[in-house]
Amino acid sequence: MNNIAADAICIINFNVEDGRIARKRSTKLGKWRAKYGTIVIALSCFGSLVISWGINWILTGILVLGVLICGTIGIFDIKRSIVEENNQV
């Protein structure tokens, strides 16, 4: 299980010079983006929703769906990363 989690964190790069596939660890920003990225998107949808409430009902509906869907995905991403951190220790 640890190898699968380590491979999921790695970024695969293809080196053209010698034709090998090299793996390098993702940065702290990449790890943060994988954990909290969808929550940030949900919050930005929520901010846009508050600003544009009632002006255009189609946009309002799309932003409500964005908040619900991205927020749900973000919560499950955070739960998954917490479980993975507990399993690694």
DANORZI-V314137 format. One record per residue. N is the residue number from 1. RES is the residue in one small letter. PHI is phi as a letter, one per 20 degrees, with the letter a starting at -180 (NA if undefined). D_FIRST is the distance of its C-alpha to the first C-alpha in Angstrom with 1 decimal. Layout:
N;RES;PHI;D_FIRST + N;RES;PHI;D_FIRST
This chain:
1;m;NA;0.0 + 2;n;f;3.8 + 3;n;f;5.5 + 4;i;f;5.2 + 5;a;f;6.3 + 6;a;f;8.6 + 7;d;f;9.9 + 8;a;f;10.7 + 9;i;e;12.7 + 10;c;f;14.5 + 11;i;d;17.8 + 12;i;e;18.9 + 13;n;d;22.6 + 14;f;d;24.8 + 15;n;e;27.3 + 16;v;f;30.6 + 17;e;f;32.4 + 18;d;d;30.5 + 19;g;m;28.5 + 20;r;d;25.0 + 21;i;e;22.0 + 22;a;d;21.1 + 23;r;d;18.1 + 24;k;c;18.9 + 25;r;f;17.3 + 26;s;f;18.6 + 27;t;f;21.3 + 28;k;f;21.6 + 29;l;f;23.6 + 30;g;f;20.9 + 31;k;f;18.4 + 32;w;f;21.2 + 33;r;f;22.2 + 34;a;f;18.8 + 35;k;e;18.9 + 36;y;d;22.7 + 37;g;f;24.2 + 38;t;f;24.9 + 39;i;f;26.4 + 40;v;f;28.8 + 41;i;f;29.7 + 42;a;f;30.4 + 43;l;f;32.6 + 44;s;f;34.5 + 45;c;f;35.1 + 46;f;f;36.4 + 47;g;f;38.7 + 48;s;f;40.0 + 49;l;f;40.5 + 50;v;f;42.6 + 51;i;f;44.7 + 52;s;e;45.4 + 53;w;f;45.8 + 54;g;n;48.7 + 55;i;f;49.7 + 56;n;c;47.9 + 57;w;f;46.5 + 58;i;f;44.4 + 59;l;f;42.6 + 60;t;f;42.3 + 61;g;f;40.7 + 62;i;f;38.2 + 63;l;f;37.3 + 64;v;f;37.0 + 65;l;f;34.4 + 66;g;f;32.6 + 67;v;f;32.5 + 68;l;f;31.2 + 69;i;f;28.6 + 70;c;f;27.3 + 71;g;f;27.5 + 72;t;f;25.4 + 73;i;f;22.7 + 74;g;f;22.8 + 75;i;f;22.5 + 76;f;f;19.5 + 77;d;f;17.9 + 78;i;f;18.7 + 79;k;f;17.4 + 80;r;f;14.0 + 81;s;f;13.9 + 82;i;f;15.2 + 83;v;f;12.6 + 84;e;f;9.8 + 85;e;f;12.1 + 86;n;f;12.7 + 87;n;f;9.2 + 88;q;f;9.0 + 89;v;e;12.4
